[in-house]
């Protein structure tokens, strides 16, 4: 069933999105036969991405899956910090008080830029959470919620004479 979802939803969603992007880039009207499909292309692609990810995770037994899972888990634990960082980064890149790139980049370059920033955030989140208990925004939010400053650094525990970081989340 997942393979069918991946193939059918992925094909229809990719075709509709490709035609719409082509239409916008060339100023040509999209074919009438696919005009009705475009509003659903995002949902179709979402189902295809989900099915593909589930198929990949269920069949792969490699360290790569564990590594990617760790990176995505770290980004999820720092979702608020990553959201705020993206807002600052892209505001500085696209608005006039920064570089002012809005409307000056093509779709492919803008998507590549977004993926690059997100990939950087995956690595940065993992690096950060190896040293600290929470992301910076999550730490501030938690401290304000509890009414006192929460410990930010990971606890250091000594085992057999060597320091080990203990995550007390």
N, C-alpha and C positions, 0 to 999 in steps of 0.2 A: 504494500500500500504506500509506504514512504517513497519508494522508487517511482511509482506512478505520479504521486504529488510533485516530486522533484521534476520529473520530465514535463508533465502537462502544465503545471502552474509556472514553472521556470521558463518554458518555451513561450507561453502566451504573454507572461509578464515582461520578459526580455524583448519580445517582438514589439509589443505595444510601447514600451519605454523607448526603445531604439527609434521607432518611427516618430514618436513625439519629439525626441531630441533632434532628430534629423530635420523635422519640420520647423522647429524653432531656430536651428542653426542656419538653415537654407532659406527661410521665409517662404517655404512652399507649404500648401495645405496638406495635412495628413490624408491618407486614403480614407474615404468615407467608411469603408468596411471595418476599419479598426478604431474609428473615432469613439465609438461607444465603449470600447475595451479599456481605454486609457485610465479612466477614473479608478478602475479595479486593479490596475497593474501593480500598485504598491502592495496591496493585500496579497495578490498572487505571488509576487516576488518574496514577500515575507514568509508565506507558506513554503515556498521552494527553498529559501535559505534555512528555515527551521528543519525541514525534512532532510536537506543535505547535511546539516550539522549533526542531526540525530543519527543518520546513517554512518557518517564518518566516525563519530564517537563510539558507536556500538561495534564497529568493525576494527578500529585501530587499537592496538595494544602496545603503543610505543611511548617512549619518554617525551616525544613531541606533544602528545595529547596532554600529558600531565603538566608539561611546561606551559602550554597555552591555557589550560584550566587554571593554573596558578596565577597567570597574568590577568585573565579576565576576572577571577575572584578578587584579586587585589584592586582592580579598577572598580568593581562593584562595591567593595568596602569603602572606597573613596569617591562615591558617585557625586556627592555634593561638591567636593573640592574639584573634581574633574569638570563638572558642569560650569562652575565659576571660572576655572582656568580657561576653558574653551570660550566663554563669553568675553573674557578679557583679550585673549589672543586674537580672536576673529574680529572683535570690535576695533582693535588696533590695526589689523590688516585691512579691513574693508571700509571703515568709516573715515570721514574727512579729517578728524582730529588725529588720525594715524597715517597709514600709507595711502588710503583711499583707493583700494583696488575694486570696490563694488562696481559691477557692470563692465569691468575691463578684463575679466578672465573668462575663458570658455568653460563649458560644463565639465569637460574631462580634467582640466587643470584644477578647477575648484574641488572636484571630487578627490583628486590625488592629494591636494593640500589637506583636505579634511581627514583622509585616511592616514596621512603622514603624522598629523598632529595627534590623532587617536592612538596610533602605534607608539608614538613617543610617550603618551600618557600611560599606556599599558606598562611599559618598561619603568617609567618613573614611579608609578603607583607601587609596583612590586619592590623597587629599591627603597621607597619611603617606608613601606610597612614592614620591611626587614629591620628597620631601626626604631620605628615608632608604633604605638598601639593603634592610632587613628590617623586619618588624614587631618590636615590643619583645620578645615572648616568643620569636619565632624567632631574634632576635639573641642572647638569653641562652642558648637551647638550643644554637645553633651555637657560641657562645663556650665553653660547658662541654664540648661534644663535642671541639673542637680543643684545649682546654686553655689557651687564651689569648684575650684580648679581641679580638673581630673589629671592624673599622671599621664604624661604624653610619651615618655621614653619607655622602651621595652624593659622589663625587669631583667637584671643580670643575676643568674644563679650560678654558684660555683659547684661543679661536679668533678670530683677527683682532681682538684687543683686547676681546672680550666673553666673559664667563664662561658656559660651557655645562655643564650637569649631565650627567655620564656615569654610567650605571648599570653597576656592576661586579658583577653577580650571578653 
